[in-house]
Amino acid sequence: MTDSLFNKILVANRSEIAVRVMNACRVLRIPCVAVYSEADVDSKHRLFADESVLLGPPPPNESYLAIDRIITAAKETGCDAIHPGYGFLAENPAFARACADENIKFIGPGADAIELMGNKIESRRKMVDAGVPLIPGMKGEGTSIESFEQAAKEAGFPVLVKAAAGGGGKGMRVVAEPSELTASVEAARREAKNAFGDDTVYLEKYIPDPRHVEFQILGDEHGNYVHLFERECSIQRRHQKIIEETPSVALDDQLRSRMGEAAVTVARAAGYTNAGTVEFLVDKEGGFYFLEMNTRVQVEHPITEMVCGVDIVVEQIRIAAGRPLSDQVKNVTQRGHAIECRIYAEDGENNFMPSTGKIIHYSEPSGPGIRVDSGVSAGGEIGIDYDPIMAKLIVHAPDRELAIAKMIDALHGYKILGVKTSRRFMVDCLMHPEFRAGRTYTNFIEKNMADRGIASSDYRQAAVALAAVASLNREVPTSPPNGNAKAPTPWQTIGSWELGGSADA
């Protein structure tokens, strides 16, 4: 199957997304090369690859972000294509250009499209010309505070000040009234400068209680475009998605069709090729607004694969090799309901603080309609150098109610010891009446789960105290049964218990 595709592909990433891309390479029978840092010598993605190349020390700037080292690794191993995964260099136009300069195919969009869609101000201008619905606000960057005041007056408070580059909630401020505007703009500029090296910010209308709905796009080099329907990604902590599902309960057939057409319009206007995601905010009245375009494969792409029966990464590789979109993606339909939970090495009981250490035990759930995309295994180390995502748990079922039940059961069957994870928090989200009712807005966690950590911690401490009291109240012999042996202590009679709760993180 490698005829006219690629001889060998280097995967410029790590952990679960690197393994995911390598699986697609194996489907196509294309050899793959892993790159790794000194922190990932025993990593799953390195061991999974056909070949591997050491990039350097753990810091990303000396390894996974080192463009020259990655290009050199590709050339030395005879790779004629590079897949960037997501994160690191996936949306870096300089990396895409460096690949082109060395006649190495970048499995993703062209550098110009990455550059355009990576700047929120420029992409907004482009979408205005294309007639795509936008949130009211600035059409260009603001330099003076007067320009922000005028834009806020036209949009109406509350407003949102946002960084033009980057994402993840950095350089973002909600402004409730005019007196807060100047300080918020200045704070957003400082944070944007620190995070992205660019202090450009702009202003738009703040949409209360929105849903975050995105459409998967595929475009080939022959001018063909399709969307693979939507994913709802409203369950977020600190503006980062943690639970995603498809279809969205907020969309009927008419709204789904209109949003899908708008997403394809965005891709055409950007001259986009390969896989990408067009993101929208949806208000309570069913209005939708273009938010941004992610110029890469998304973390949550597996749920689209589950309901559509399409291998998106295989399609990426085919498109990069110059093939037209397959008939399969041109005639795709949605089947059933899928949910993804991101399994992070972080304490869901303590404001999602990172958790590090050695994985003592690791076992994944399995069964019909259950998929795990994992980058870890027992004995592996979770450090501080990289994103704390360990794996993605995906389920598929005939309808949403059954998918929720299957995900809860799968989460209970996911056993990870040695580091804390967000598994319990996911279960509580899925069991919440508001989630089950489909009232999933981007402020879901703040609104419905804010006191959960405190309540859960208090509950466990109370349970430990009650267990200790109960153990002391057990009958303990007052004299040794044989007259010589010591009487058993309370610690010998209480059985097994753990300080702070179950060891199953």
C-alpha positions in Angstrom: 0.0 0.0 0.0 3.0 2.3 0.1 3.0 2.8 -3.7 3.0 6.5 -4.4 2.5 7.3 -0.6 5.7 7.5 1.5 8.8 5.4 2.1 9.1 6.3 5.8 7.4 8.7 8.2 9.0 10.5 11.1 6.6 11.2 14.0 7.6 14.5 15.5 5.8 14.1 18.9 5.6 11.8 21.9 3.3 9.8 24.1 -0.2 8.8 23.0 -0.5 10.9 19.9 2.8 9.5 18.6 1.6 6.0 19.1 -1.7 6.9 17.4 0.1 8.1 14.3 2.3 5.1 14.3 -0.7 2.8 14.3 -2.0 4.6 11.2 1.4 4.1 9.5 1.2 0.4 10.3 -2.3 0.2 8.7 -0.7 1.7 5.5 2.5 -0.5 6.0 4.7 2.5 6.1 7.8 2.3 8.4 7.8 5.0 11.1 10.6 6.7 13.1 10.2 8.0 16.6 12.1 10.9 18.1 12.6 11.1 21.9 14.2 13.1 24.6 16.4 11.7 27.4 13.3 11.7 29.6 11.6 9.3 27.2 14.3 6.7 26.8 11.9 4.0 28.0 8.7 5.5 26.6 6.0 3.6 24.9 6.2 5.6 21.7 9.9 5.0 21.3 9.5 1.3 21.8 6.5 1.1 19.4 8.4 2.6 16.4 10.5 0.8 13.8 13.4 3.2 14.5 14.1 5.9 17.0 16.4 8.9 17.2 17.5 10.8 20.4 16.9 14.5 20.1 18.5 15.8 23.4 17.7 16.7 27.0 14.2 16.8 28.4 13.4 20.5 28.0 11.2 20.9 24.9 13.4 23.6 23.4 16.2 21.1 23.3 14.2 18.2 22.0 10.6 18.2 20.7 10.7 21.9 19.7 14.2 21.7 18.1 13.3 22.1 14.4 16.9 21.6 13.2 17.4 18.4 15.2 14.1 16.9 14.0 14.8 17.7 10.3 18.3 16.2 10.7 16.7 13.0 12.2 14.3 12.7 9.3 17.1 13.1 6.7 19.5 10.7 8.5 16.8 8.0 8.7 15.6 8.4 5.1 12.1 9.8 6.0 10.3 11.6 3.2 7.4 12.8 5.4 6.9 14.1 9.0 3.7 14.0 11.0 3.7 16.6 13.8 0.7 15.2 15.8 -0.7 18.0 18.0 1.1 20.4 20.3 4.8 21.1 20.1 5.5 22.0 16.4 2.1 21.0 14.9 1.0 24.6 14.3 4.4 26.2 13.7 4.6 27.6 10.1 8.4 27.8 10.4 8.5 24.0 10.9 6.2 23.4 7.9 8.5 25.7 5.8 11.6 23.9 7.0 10.2 20.6 5.9 9.4 22.0 2.5 12.9 23.4 2.1 14.3 19.9 2.7 11.8 18.3 0.3 10.1 16.5 3.2 6.3 16.4 3.2 4.7 18.0 6.2 1.6 16.0 6.9 -0.7 18.9 7.6 -1.7 22.2 6.0 0.6 24.6 4.2 2.6 27.1 6.2 0.5 30.0 4.9 -2.7 28.5 6.1 -1.1 27.7 9.5 0.1 31.3 9.8 -3.3 32.8 8.7 -5.4 30.7 11.0 -3.0 31.0 13.9 -3.6 34.7 14.2 -7.1 35.4 15.5 -7.2 38.9 14.2 -6.1 38.1 10.6 -8.4 35.0 10.5 -11.4 37.1 11.7 -10.7 39.6 8.8 -10.7 36.7 6.4 -13.9 35.2 7.7 -15.7 38.6 7.5 -14.9 38.6 3.8 -16.1 35.0 3.5 -19.4 35.8 5.2 -18.8 33.5 8.2 -20.7 34.5 11.4 -18.5 36.2 13.9 -18.9 37.3 17.5 -19.4 41.1 17.5 -16.2 42.9 18.3 -13.0 44.3 16.8 -12.4 43.6 13.1 -8.7 44.3 13.6 -6.1 44.7 16.4 -6.5 47.5 19.0 -3.6 49.7 19.9 -5.1 52.5 21.9 -7.4 52.1 24.9 -9.8 54.4 23.0 -10.2 51.7 20.3 -11.0 49.1 22.9 -13.5 51.5 24.6 -15.2 52.1 21.3 -15.4 48.4 20.4 -16.8 47.6 23.8 -19.4 50.3 23.5 -20.5 48.9 20.1 -20.5 45.2 21.3 -22.0 45.9 24.7 -20.8 44.7 28.1 -19.7 42.1 29.2 -16.8 41.8 26.7 -13.8 39.5 26.3 -10.2 40.6 25.8 -8.2 37.9 24.1 -4.6 37.3 22.9 -4.3 37.3 19.1 -1.8 34.5 19.2 -2.0 31.2 21.1 -4.9 29.9 23.2 -5.6 27.8 26.2 -7.1 30.8 28.1 -3.8 32.7 28.3 -4.1 36.4 27.7 -7.9 36.3 28.2 -10.0 38.5 30.4 -13.7 38.9 30.9 -14.7 42.5 31.5 -18.0 43.2 33.1 -18.1 47.0 33.1 -16.3 50.0 31.6 -14.3 50.8 34.7 -12.5 47.4 34.4 -11.5 47.7 30.8 -8.1 49.5 30.9 -6.7 47.2 33.7 -7.9 44.1 31.9 -6.4 45.1 28.5 -3.0 45.8 30.2 -3.1 42.5 32.1 -4.1 40.5 29.0 -1.2 42.1 27.1 1.3 41.2 29.8 0.1 37.6 30.0 0.1 37.2 26.2 3.6 38.6 25.9 4.9 36.1 28.5 3.0 33.2 27.0 3.4 33.8 23.3 6.0 36.5 22.9 3.3 38.7 21.3 1.3 41.2 23.3 -1.3 41.8 20.6 -4.9 41.5 22.0 -8.3 42.3 20.7 -11.9 42.5 22.0 -15.1 40.7 21.3 -18.6 40.3 22.8 -18.7 37.9 25.8 -21.3 35.2 25.2 -22.7 33.9 28.5 -23.1 30.2 29.0 -22.0 29.2 25.4 -21.4 25.7 24.1 -18.1 24.9 22.4 -18.9 23.0 19.2 -16.3 22.2 16.6 -16.5 20.6 13.1 -13.9 18.2 11.7 -12.7 19.2 8.3 -10.8 17.3 5.6 -9.5 19.1 2.4 -7.3 17.6 -0.3 -4.9 19.2 -2.8 -7.5 18.9 -5.5 -10.0 21.4 -4.1 -12.3 18.9 -2.4 -13.7 19.6 1.1 -15.9 17.7 3.5 -16.8 17.9 7.1 -17.2 14.9 9.4 -19.8 16.5 11.6 -19.4 18.0 15.0 -17.9 17.4 18.4 -19.1 19.2 21.5 -16.2 20.1 23.8 -17.9 22.3 26.4 -16.7 20.4 29.5 -13.5 22.3 30.2 -11.2 23.2 33.1 -9.1 26.3 32.8 -10.3 26.6 29.1 -8.9 23.1 28.4 -11.2 20.4 27.2 -11.5 17.3 29.3 -14.7 15.5 28.1 -15.9 15.6 24.5 -18.9 13.9 22.8 -20.6 13.6 19.4 -23.2 14.2 18.3 -24.0 17.4 20.2 -27.4 17.5 21.9 -27.6 21.2 21.0 -27.8 20.7 17.3 -30.8 19.7 15.2 -30.4 18.6 11.6 -30.9 22.2 10.3 -28.4 23.8 12.6 -25.9 21.0 12.0 -26.2 21.5 8.2 -25.7 25.3 8.5 -22.7 25.0 10.8 -21.1 22.3 8.6 -21.5 24.5 5.5 -19.9 27.4 7.4 -17.0 25.2 8.5 -16.3 24.2 4.9 -16.5 27.8 3.9 -13.8 28.6 6.5 -11.5 25.9 5.1 -12.0 27.1 1.5 -11.4 30.7 2.5 -8.1 29.7 4.1 -6.9 27.6 1.2 -6.7 24.8 3.7 -5.6 21.2 3.0 -5.4 18.1 5.2 -7.2 17.7 8.5 -8.3 20.6 10.6 -11.0 21.7 13.0 -13.3 24.7 12.8 -14.4 25.8 16.2 -17.6 27.7 17.0 -19.4 29.1 20.1 -23.2 28.3 20.1 -25.4 30.5 22.2 -28.7 29.5 24.0 -30.8 30.8 21.1 -29.0 28.6 18.5 -26.8 31.3 17.1 -23.3 30.2 16.2 -20.1 32.2 15.8 -16.7 31.4 14.4 -14.1 31.1 17.1 -10.9 29.8 15.5 -9.5 27.0 13.3 -7.0 24.5 14.7 -4.7 23.6 11.9 -3.9 20.0 13.0 -5.5 16.8 14.2 -7.3 17.3 17.5 -6.9 15.4 20.7 -10.6 14.4 20.5 -10.5 13.1 16.9 -11.2 9.5 18.0 -14.9 10.2 18.8 -15.4 11.3 15.2 -13.7 8.2 14.0 -16.0 6.1 16.2 -19.3 7.6 14.9 -18.1 8.0 11.2 -16.0 4.8 10.8 -13.1 6.9 9.3 -9.4 6.7 10.2 -8.6 10.4 10.2 -4.9 10.0 10.5 -4.8 7.5 7.6 -6.7 10.2 5.6 -4.2 12.8 6.6 -1.4 10.6 5.2 -3.2 9.9 2.0 -4.0 13.6 1.5 -0.4 14.6 2.1 0.7 12.0 -0.6 -1.5 13.9 -3.1 -4.5 11.5 -3.1 -8.0 12.9 -3.4 -10.5 12.4 -0.6 -11.7 8.8 -0.4 -15.3 7.9 -1.3 -15.7 6.8 2.3 -15.3 10.3 3.7 -17.4 11.9 0.9 -20.4 9.8 1.9 -20.0 9.6 5.6 -22.9 9.5 8.1 -23.1 9.6 11.9 -23.8 6.3 13.7 -24.5 6.2 17.4 -22.9 8.3 20.1 -19.3 8.6 21.3 -17.7 10.2 24.3 -14.0 10.8 25.1 -12.4 11.4 28.5 -8.9 12.6 28.8 -7.0 10.8 31.5 -4.5 13.3 33.0 -1.8 12.8 35.6 -3.3 15.4 37.9 -5.3 15.5 41.1 -9.0 15.9 40.2 -9.7 16.3 44.0 -7.2 19.2 44.3 -7.8 21.8 41.6 -6.2 19.5 39.0 -2.7 19.9 40.4 -0.1 17.9 38.4 0.9 14.5 39.8 4.3 13.0 39.1 5.9 9.7 39.9 6.3 6.1 38.8 3.3 4.2 37.5 3.2 1.1 39.7 0.2 -0.6 38.1 -1.6 0.1 34.8 -4.5 -1.8 33.3 -7.0 -0.5 30.7 -10.7 -1.3 30.4 -11.7 -3.3 27.3 -14.8 -4.6 25.6 -17.1 -3.8 22.6 -17.2 -0.1 21.9 -14.3 0.8 24.2 -11.0 2.2 22.9 -7.9 3.5 24.7 -5.3 5.7 23.0 -2.5 5.5 25.5 1.1 6.7 25.8 2.0 5.1 29.1 2.5 1.7 30.7 3.4 0.1 34.0 6.8 1.1 35.2 6.8 4.4 33.3 7.6 7.7 34.9 5.4 10.8 34.8 7.6 13.9 35.0 7.2 17.6 34.9 8.6 18.4 31.5 5.5 17.7 29.3 1.7 17.9 29.2 0.2 15.6 31.9 -2.2 13.8 29.5 -1.6 10.0 29.8 -4.3 8.5 27.7 -7.7 9.0 26.1 -10.6 6.7 26.9 -13.2 6.6 24.2 -16.5 4.7 24.1 -19.2 4.2 21.4 -22.8 3.1 21.9 -26.1 3.3 20.1 -27.3 6.4 22.0 -26.1 9.1 24.5 -27.6 7.4 27.6 -25.9 4.1 26.8 -22.6 5.9 26.0 -22.6 7.7 29.3 -23.3 4.4 31.2 -20.5 2.6 29.2 -18.0 5.4 29.9 -18.8 5.4 33.7 -18.3 1.6 33.7 -15.0 1.9 31.7 -13.7 4.6 34.0 -14.3 2.3 37.0 -12.4 -0.4 35.2 -9.4 1.8 34.5 -6.8 1.1 37.1 -3.8 3.4 37.5 -1.6 3.3 40.7 1.4 5.4 41.5 0.1 8.8 40.3 -3.2 10.6 40.9 -5.5 11.0 37.9 -8.6 12.8 36.9 -10.6 9.6 36.6 -12.9 10.1 39.6 -13.6 13.7 38.6 -14.8 12.4 35.2 -17.2 9.9 36.8 -18.7 12.7 38.9 -19.1 14.9 35.8 -20.8 12.1 33.8 -23.1 11.3 36.7 -24.2 14.9 37.3 -27.9 15.5 36.5 -27.0 18.6 34.4 -24.6 16.6 32.2 -27.1 13.8 31.8 -29.7 16.4 30.8 -27.4 17.7 28.1 -27.0 21.1 29.7 -23.3 21.2 29.0 -21.9 24.8 28.8 -18.3 26.0 29.0 -18.9 27.0 32.6 -20.2 23.6 33.6 -17.3 22.8 36.0 -17.3 26.2 37.7 -21.1 26.2 38.0 -21.7 22.6 39.0 -18.4 21.2 40.4 -16.8 24.1 42.2 -17.2 22.7 45.8 -16.7 19.0 44.7 -13.0 18.8 45.7 -13.7 20.2 49.2 -16.7 18.0 49.7 -14.9 14.9 48.4 -11.9 15.5 50.6 -14.1 16.1 53.7 -16.0 12.9 53.0 -12.8 10.8 52.7 -11.3 12.3 55.9 -14.6 11.6 57.8 -14.6 8.0 56.4 -11.1 7.4 57.7 -11.9 8.8 61.1 -15.1 6.6 61.4 -13.0 3.6 60.3 -10.5 4.3 63.0 -13.2 4.7 65.7 -14.9 1.5 64.6 -11.7 -0.4 64.7 -11.0 0.7 68.3 -14.5 -0.3 69.3 -13.9 -3.9 68.2 -13.6 -6.4 71.1 -10.0 -6.9 71.9 -9.1 -9.7 74.4 -8.1 -8.4 77.8 -5.6 -11.2 78.4 -3.5 -13.3 76.1 -5.3 -16.6 75.1 -2.3 -18.7 76.0 -1.0 -16.7 78.9 2.2 -15.8 77.1 1.6 -14.2 73.7 0.9 -10.5 73.6 -2.7 -9.3 73.1 -3.4 -8.1 69.6 -3.2 -4.3 69.0 -5.8 -2.2 67.3 -3.6 -2.2 64.2 -3.7 -6.0 64.1 -7.5 -6.1 64.3 -8.7 -3.4 61.9 -7.8 -5.1 58.6 -6.7 -3.0 55.7 -7.4 0.7 55.3 -5.6 3.7 53.7 -4.9 7.2 54.9 -6.5 9.6 52.4 -8.7 7.2 50.5 -8.3 4.5 47.9 -5.0 3.8 46.3 -6.8 3.7 43.0 -6.1 7.2 41.7 
